[in-house]
Amino acid sequence: MLKRKKIALAGVSILLALLVSACGQPQEPAANQVNQLILTDQEMNQSLKELVRHEREDMELYGSILSKGKNRNSNLEALLDQADGHIAERRTLLEQAEAVMNRTKEQMEELRTSLDQLSFEKEENLAQAHTVLDQYEQRAASFAAFVASYRQSLDADEQLYALMRGNVEPNLVKIKRAIRERNSQYAKVAELRQQFNKQTKAFNGANAKLVQMEQAG
């Protein structure tokens, strides 16, 4: 999916780099903005890729904690310390991805302004270019919902692990409730991730159509 997004964004850069303003000057600022858009989107993708890698490791760690926690004589402190460290790393990666998306959204507004100043391109091509940006902004909104939900899942992790720390007589009722809440939050994350992927697919489709229109002249 990441490869498809890179190709799609590259298509936008090719189009906008070719357009000129009403006064006949090359749209160098727009081209530079698009190139930066590509770079920043790739940076976000890298953070998300690392996030998924940490998720896989944390699911294994989570399973170990639950399995070992069934034995009341087990010492979970080392595993819980490791889990807390992973949560902190995932929060950092999530914040990095969010910051990149926010910067990208600001660049999108500048790209819209540049498009509105063009007189060289066909009207239908310009309309499709705006559609591409619309799809990207919908993707950004979907990503914002994903980030908010992901933070709640990390909070649920922390609350669960805090209950499992250093208790001679752990409150099993609270722990079971925390486990259910944690699993519920991760189910929401999975659903919102699917929505984000769907928006990415829509963006790629709109951009592919734009590239075809540009190539057709």
Salt bridges, closest charged atoms under 4 A:
ASP41 OD1 - ARG139 NH1 3.18
GLU43 OE1 - ARG103 NH2 3.39
GLU50 OE1 - ARG53 NH2 2.93
GLU55 OE2 - ARG193 NH2 2.72
GLU57 OE2 - ARG53 NH1 2.95
ASP58 OD1 - HIS86 ND1 2.21
ASP58 OD2 - ARG90 NE 2.68
GLU77 OE1 - ARG165 NH1 2.70
ASP81 OD1 - ARG165 NH2 2.76
ASP84 OD2 - ARG165 NH2 2.80
GLU89 OE1 - HIS54 ND1 3.33
GLU98 OE1 - ARG151 NH2 2.53
ASP116 OD1 - HIS130 NE2 3.20
ASP134 OD1 - ARG112 NH2 2.33
GLU137 OE1 - ARG112 NH2 3.29
ASP155 OD1 - ARG91 NH2 2.53
ASP157 OD2 - ARG90 NH2 3.19
ASP157 OD1 - ARG182 NE 2.94
GLU158 OE1 - ARG91 NH2 3.14
GLU169 OE1 - ARG72 NH1 3.95
